């Protein structure tokens, strides 16, 4: 008997939709730029965004700094980040 091969399913890609407004002059320049590069407006915007994100990838890392209002509950005890409150009850 032959074994039945499973079909490979494509992974679904999630897309997000963004809208923004351009002035009439900016729109003309945008369309002109798309024609010069022989691309559609969507491809042109995606190309610009991907180039920008690749160029600034090191600046886009997560911010792991502690904000000044954040409690330091799990801070390293050897780190002199704060002092412990002492209470003397007589």
Backbone torsions as a table, in degrees:
resi	resn	phi	psi	omega
1	UNK	NA	139.5	177.2
2	UNK	-81.5	141.3	175.1
3	UNK	-83.7	144.9	-178.4
4	UNK	-84.8	125.4	179.2
5	UNK	-82.9	136.3	177.5
6	UNK	-80.5	141.3	176.2
7	UNK	-76.5	139.7	176.5
8	UNK	-77.5	125.7	178.4
9	UNK	-94.5	139.5	178.5
10	UNK	-76.3	141.7	177.3
11	UNK	-74.5	131.7	-179.6
12	UNK	-73.8	135.8	179.5
13	UNK	-103.1	129.5	178.8
14	UNK	-87.3	134.2	179.7
15	UNK	-116.7	153.3	175.3
16	UNK	-123.5	145.3	-179.4
17	UNK	-107.6	132.9	178.2
18	UNK	-124.2	144.1	175.1
19	UNK	-125.9	144.6	176.0
20	UNK	-150.7	160.6	-176.3
21	UNK	-108.9	141.9	176.3
22	UNK	-124.5	150.6	173.6
23	UNK	-74.5	169.0	-179.3
24	UNK	-61.4	-41.1	179.2
25	UNK	-65.2	-42.3	179.0
26	UNK	-65.4	-37.1	179.1
27	UNK	-64.3	-43.4	178.3
28	UNK	-61.1	-43.9	179.3
29	UNK	-64.7	-40.0	179.9
30	UNK	-63.3	-47.4	179.3
31	UNK	-63.9	-41.3	178.3
32	UNK	-61.4	-42.3	179.8
33	UNK	-65.0	-39.3	177.9
34	UNK	-63.5	-41.6	180.0
35	UNK	-66.4	-38.8	179.1
36	UNK	-64.7	-32.5	-179.8
37	UNK	-93.5	1.3	-179.8
38	UNK	54.2	46.5	178.0
39	UNK	-131.2	163.3	173.9
40	UNK	-80.1	161.0	178.7
41	UNK	-59.0	-39.0	179.3
42	UNK	-63.7	-46.2	179.5
43	UNK	-64.3	-37.6	-179.7
44	UNK	-64.4	-44.4	179.0
45	UNK	-65.2	-44.3	178.8
46	UNK	-61.4	-38.3	179.2
47	UNK	-64.9	-43.4	179.4
48	UNK	-63.2	-45.1	-178.8
49	UNK	-64.8	-45.3	-178.7
50	UNK	-64.9	-39.2	177.2
51	UNK	-63.6	-41.5	179.9
52	UNK	-65.0	-44.5	-178.5
53	UNK	-66.5	-36.8	176.7
54	UNK	-66.4	-40.4	-177.5
55	UNK	-69.5	-34.0	-176.1
56	UNK	-109.3	27.1	-176.7
57	UNK	-62.6	-37.5	-178.5
58	UNK	-68.6	-27.6	179.1
59	UNK	-81.4	-15.5	-175.4
60	UNK	-95.5	11.0	178.4
61	UNK	-66.1	155.7	-177.1
62	UNK	-63.0	142.2	178.2
63	UNK	-82.3	110.4	-178.5
64	UNK	-106.5	15.6	178.3
65	UNK	-75.5	152.2	-179.5
66	UNK	-91.3	127.1	178.7
67	UNK	-73.0	156.2	-174.1
68	UNK	-68.0	-22.3	178.3
69	UNK	-87.7	-5.2	-176.4
70	UNK	-80.7	134.0	175.9
71	UNK	-71.8	147.6	179.1
72	UNK	-105.1	66.2	-176.7
73	UNK	-70.1	-38.4	-174.7
74	UNK	-110.3	31.8	-179.6
75	UNK	-73.0	152.1	178.3
76	UNK	-64.9	126.0	-177.4
77	UNK	-65.9	-24.3	178.2
78	UNK	-76.0	-18.6	178.3
79	UNK	-78.4	127.7	-178.7
80	UNK	-86.0	57.1	-177.3
81	UNK	-82.9	-17.2	-179.7
82	UNK	-164.5	174.3	178.2
83	UNK	-117.3	152.6	-179.2
84	UNK	-89.0	141.0	-178.6
85	UNK	-77.7	127.8	176.9
86	UNK	-110.4	134.9	179.9
87	UNK	-120.8	126.8	176.4
88	UNK	-106.9	114.8	178.5
89	UNK	-105.4	119.5	-178.8
90	UNK	-98.7	NA	NA
